[in-house]
């Protein structure tokens, strides 16, 4: 940027390279001591003092004079002979320029180098190599803290936006200490801001200017802003713009536009006093039953960790708590909102102040959360057993209500289910279920045995018909399968309505089995068409001593009664006569009557 004291273009850069040639006015007076002194001025400066050269001034002067004349208006109007002479001179000047460049290269390599008040020993074979080594020496010894910024972002503005958009507040402080977070650079900036911001107002523009300059050189400037954003999200500093506190969302625009840097002020966070820290530690112990660290930052970090764990647990229970008859949904929603607002406070002073201000509410919330978390972590299986039991008892509710013990136990179970805070009643559930189950099973056993006896009777009837036609094994399996499956199903039931329903279905399966037997015979028997009867054709099986079963007709005895109740002898005699006539008609028509 300087040649023999004269600036070349803009010479106001933080780093300056100066070259002194034998043609400079002060060349003869520039001793080693003066060169060392000059290289220590104006921040980062390097100086090259060329070695002395013979005829350098003469060659340069002659070169410039010839170039000036060749380019002058006189040369353009010269005679042909003069133009030939000028052409020869131009060729000579081209050779002279090459000689001058070689001479300057030799003088530079043979000269002396100085940088930052030192005379480094640089050995180089060419000017290019010499300049590379000298400038590298200048940079590495000027920007001594440049290596603090180990990890650079391909798109630092996008990273700034990502940091400010992150809601994982509790992790920001941890990330500052990692290699990826440039912990040495963060430490440097943290120390500066904590010292500077406690004494005066610090603008973001001042911070950027400082850390892009000597001895840091952290460029581009967005790398510096990214460090500020990380400290901000970790809760170590506050940002203000035009007198208003910035939240992460509001900080995006002023932190990603360089024209706004002068409007952003950085403030050191307030430090809570010893009394406030003690009260906050006592509150932490009351809420979480643990002891927190004694310093403000450690205390807040412990709060964040504990609240964050609660927050994660509660969010995991939201879906389950939203199901019918599951307690704690309102508590979970309210707690998630409260914890989220508390974790959004980045400043440690404000964090502790907010906790102490709402101490009573936090103690109540803590108790509610303890109950809910304990319920969903340890008591949920018992609760699900309660819901399953009540669903299972629903079919037999009418029967259970008639027994005093089961009615009381059932009422208690339903009261626990409908209680918004049933946590203290959970231990009673197992005993109450056993009480109801015992009575329920006794009532179901009576109906189940009756149904099984009825099904066995129908199976015996099918077996009788199968024996009558000397049925094969395949026919026996086919005819008996439905009734046998029904018997297995009834044997595992405790629902009285289902038992009674399946018992009634056994009659239909009996008719189906008889129809299978009849169809298996090659010669069907003729059967009178009676649309009101459930009948199946009789099959005549060939073979010695075989008699096919008669077709059947279902007679529903209740359908023959003129009224629900029979109240007189005359009504009884009339009903019996009608039933007898129906039965006799069926028998006389060659069918079997099945009464239902």
Residue pairs with C-beta under 8 A, 6 or more apart in sequence:
1 7
1 8
1 9
1 10
1 11
1 13
1 16
1 17
1 18
2 8
2 11
2 16
2 17
2 18
2 19
3 18
3 19
3 21
4 19
4 20
4 21
4 23
4 24
4 25
4 27
5 24
5 25
5 26
14 43
14 44
14 142
14 213
14 214
15 43
15 44
15 45
15 46
15 135
15 138
15 139
15 142
16 42
16 43
16 44
16 45
16 46
17 45
17 46
17 47
17 48
17 131
17 134
17 135
17 138
18 38
18 39
18 45
18 46
18 47
18 48
19 47
19 48
19 50
19 108
20 26
20 27
20 30
20 35
20 47
20 48
20 49
20 50
21 27
21 50
21 56
21 104
21 107
22 50
22 51
22 52
22 53
22 56
22 57
22 107
23 56
23 57
23 60
24 30
27 49
30 38
30 49
32 112
32 119
35 47
35 49
35 112
35 114
35 119
36 114
36 117
36 118
36 119
37 117
38 45
38 47
38 114
39 45
39 46
39 47
39 114
39 115
39 116
39 117
39 118
40 116
40 117
43 142
43 214
44 116
44 138
44 139
44 142
44 214
45 115
45 116
45 138
46 113
46 114
46 115
46 116
46 134
46 135
46 137
46 138
47 113
47 114
47 115
48 108
48 111
48 112
48 113
48 114
48 130
48 134
49 111
49 112
49 113
49 114
50 104
50 107
50 108
50 110
50 111
51 106
51 107
51 110
51 111
51 112
52 107
53 103
53 106
53 107
56 100
56 103
56 104
56 107
59 96
59 99
59 100
59 103
60 100
62 96
63 93
63 96
63 97
63 100
66 89
66 90
66 92
66 93
66 96
67 93
69 75
69 86
70 86
70 89
70 90
70 93
75 82
75 83
75 86
78 86
104 127
105 126
105 127
108 127
108 130
109 124
109 125
109 126
109 127
109 130
112 119
113 119
113 120
113 122
113 130
113 134
114 120
115 134
115 137
115 138
115 141
116 138
116 141
116 142
118 141
120 134
120 137
122 130
122 133
122 134
122 137
124 130
124 133
139 146
139 217
140 146
142 214
142 215
142 217
143 214
143 215
143 216
143 217
144 215
145 188
145 215
145 216
145 217
146 215
146 216
146 217
146 218
147 184
148 182
148 184
148 185
148 188
148 216
148 218
149 182
149 185
149 216
149 218
149 223
150 179
150 182
150 184
150 185
151 179
151 180
151 181
151 182
152 223
153 159
153 222
153 223
153 226
156 220
156 222
156 223
156 225
156 226
157 222
157 256
159 226
160 222
160 225
160 226
160 229
160 252
160 255
160 256
161 252
161 256
163 172
163 226
163 229
163 230
163 233
164 229
164 232
164 233
164 248
164 249
164 251
164 252
164 255
165 248
165 249
165 252
166 172
166 233
166 248
169 233
169 235
169 304
169 343
169 344
169 346
170 301
170 304
170 305
170 308
170 343
172 230
172 233
172 234
172 235
173 234
173 235
173 236
173 301
175 181
175 230
175 234
176 183
176 186
176 230
176 231
176 234
177 183
181 230
182 227
185 218
185 227
186 227
186 230
186 231
188 211
188 216
189 207
189 211
189 224
189 227
189 228
189 231
190 231
190 236
192 207
192 210
193 202
193 207
193 231
193 237
193 266
193 268
194 268
196 202
197 237
197 266
197 267
197 268
198 268
201 265
201 267
202 265
202 266
202 267
203 261
203 262
203 264
203 265
203 266
204 225
204 228
204 239
204 254
204 255
204 261
204 262
204 264
204 265
204 266
205 261
205 262
205 264
207 224
207 228
207 266
208 221
208 224
208 225
208 261
210 216
211 218
211 224
211 227
212 218
212 219
212 221
212 224
218 224
218 227
221 258
225 255
225 256
225 261
228 237
228 239
228 255
228 266
229 251
229 255
231 237
232 238
232 239
232 248
232 251
232 346
233 248
233 346
234 346
235 269
235 300
235 345
235 346
235 347
235 348
235 351
236 269
237 266
237 267
237 268
237 269
238 245
238 246
238 266
238 267
238 268
238 269
238 346
238 347
239 245
239 246
239 251
239 255
239 264
239 265
239 266
239 267
240 246
240 264
240 265
240 267
241 250
241 251
241 254
241 260
241 263
241 264
241 265
242 263
244 250
246 254
246 264
253 260
254 260
254 261
254 263
254 264
255 264
269 347
269 348
269 349
270 347
270 349
270 350
271 296
271 348
271 349
272 280
272 296
272 348
272 349
272 352
272 353
276 352
276 353
276 356
277 294
277 295
277 296
277 299
277 352
279 356
280 292
280 299
280 303
280 352
280 355
280 356
281 291
281 292
281 294
281 299
283 355
283 356
283 359
283 362
283 363
284 290
284 291
284 292
284 299
284 302
284 303
284 306
285 291
285 292
286 363
286 366
287 306
287 362
287 363
287 366
288 306
288 366
290 302
290 306
292 298
292 299
292 302
292 303
293 299
293 301
293 302
296 348
296 349
296 352
297 348
299 348
299 352
300 348
300 351
300 352
303 351
303 355
304 343
307 339
307 342
307 343
308 343
310 335
310 339
310 369
310 373
311 336
311 339
311 340
311 343
313 373
313 376
313 377
314 332
314 335
314 336
314 339
314 369
314 372
314 373
315 336
317 328
317 332
317 372
317 373
317 376
318 329
318 332
318 333
318 336
320 326
320 376
320 380
321 327
321 328
321 329
321 332
321 372
321 376
322 329
325 387
325 417
325 418
326 383
327 372
327 375
327 419
327 420
327 421
327 422
327 423
328 371
328 372
328 375
328 376
330 420
331 368
331 369
331 371
331 372
332 372
334 365
335 365
335 368
335 369
335 372
338 361
338 365
342 351
342 354
342 355
345 351
345 354
355 362
371 421
371 423
374 423
375 383
375 423
375 426
379 423
379 426
382 426
382 429
382 430
383 422
383 426
383 429
385 429
385 430
385 433
386 413
386 416
386 417
386 429
386 433
387 417
389 413
389 433
389 436
389 437
390 410
390 413
390 414
390 417
392 494
392 495
393 400
393 410
393 436
393 440
395 495
395 496
395 497
395 498
396 440
396 443
396 444
396 494
396 495
396 496
396 497
397 410
399 440
399 443
399 496
400 406
400 407
400 410
400 436
400 439
400 440
400 443
401 407
401 410
403 439
403 443
405 435
405 439
406 435
406 436
406 439
406 440
409 432
409 435
409 436
410 436
412 428
412 432
413 429
413 432
413 433
413 436
416 422
416 425
416 426
416 428
416 429
416 432
419 425
440 494
441 494
443 496
444 493
444 494
444 495
444 496
444 499
447 496
447 499
447 500
448 490
448 491
448 493
448 494
448 499
450 503
451 490
451 499
451 500
451 502
451 503
451 506
452 487
452 490
452 491
454 503
454 506
455 483
455 486
455 487
455 490
455 503
455 506
456 487
458 483
458 506
458 507
458 509
458 510
459 480
459 483
459 484
459 487
461 510
462 479
462 480
462 483
462 510
462 513
462 514
462 517
463 480
465 513
465 514
465 517
465 549
466 475
466 476
466 479
466 480
466 517
468 546
468 547
468 548
468 549
469 517
469 520
469 521
469 539
469 541
469 546
469 547
469 548
469 549
470 541
470 543
470 546
471 479
471 517
471 520
471 541
475 516
475 517
475 520
478 516
479 513
479 516
479 517
480 513
482 509
482 512
482 513
483 506
483 509
483 510
483 513
486 502
486 505
486 506
486 509
489 502
490 499
490 502
490 503
493 499
493 502
504 596
507 554
507 594
507 596
508 534
510 594
511 534
511 536
511 552
511 554
511 594
514 536
514 549
514 552
515 536
515 537
517 539
517 549
518 524
518 525
518 536
518 537
518 538
518 539
518 548
518 549
518 551
519 536
519 537
519 539
520 539
520 541
521 538
521 539
521 540
521 541
521 542
521 548
522 539
522 540
522 541
522 542
523 539
523 540
523 542
524 537
524 538
524 539
524 540
525 537
525 538
525 539
525 540
525 548
525 551
527 535
527 537
527 538
527 551
527 590
527 591
528 589
528 590
530 553
530 589
533 553
533 554
533 555
533 586
533 591
534 552
534 553
534 554
535 551
535 552
535 553
535 591
536 551
536 552
537 551
538 548
538 549
538 550
538 551
539 548
539 549
540 546
540 548
541 548
549 592
550 590
550 591
550 592
551 590
551 591
551 592
552 591
552 592
552 593
552 594
553 586
553 591
553 592
553 593
553 594
554 594
554 596
555 579
555 582
555 583
555 586
555 593
555 594
555 595
555 596
556 595
556 596
557 579
557 595
557 596
560 575
560 578
560 579
560 582
561 575
562 571
562 574
562 575
563 571
566 572
566 575
582 593
583 593
586 592
586 593
587 593
